[in-house]
Amino acid sequence: MKTNNQKQVYSTPEIVSILLDNEISLALASETPPDGPGETYNTTPEYLHNNPFNTNLG
């Protein structure tokens, strides 16, 4: 096994600052509004309930 004993030059990492828009970040972090009368948008269809212990085999 051949080893490389040459030392490599250390390069300092570049630090980048990111400014957040508070209005947009709050809108993205907020929860979805509750369903209105007659709306069922937040319910999961029955076929997506993957419980292996609850089978409909009879």
N, C-alpha and C positions, 0 to 999 in steps of 0.2 A: 504494500500500500504506500503510495507516494503522497506526502503531505505538502501543502503550500505554506511556507513560513513567511510569506510577504504580508506585511501589515497593510490593511486598506485604510484609505483616508475617510475619516468620519464626516458625513455631510449632515448638517443640522436640519431638522424637519421644518417645513414651511407651516407657519401658523396662520390660519385663515379665520377671520371674524365674520360671523353671519348675523345680520340684523334682521330681527323678526318683526313683521307687521302685527301688532297686537290685535287689531280688529279681525284679520283673517285667521290668526292662530286661535282666537277664541271661538270663531265660527266653526272651525274644523274640530275643535275639542268638545263642543257642546253636544249634548245628547239629542236624539231625534225627538221631535214633538210627539205628544200622545195622539192616538188615533181619534179622529172626529167621529161623529155619529154615522154609523153605517160603513166605516172604513175598517179594513182588516189588512193593512199593509205590513204590520209587524208580526204577523203570525207565520209560523213555519208550516209548510204543507206536511200532511201526515206521512207521505212517502219518504221524507227526509229524517224521520225519527228512527235512527239506527240503533235501537236497543236490542242486543242479541239475546237478552233474557226474556223478552216479551215477544213471543211468536204467535202468529195466527194460523197455526197448523191444525187446529181443530181440537 
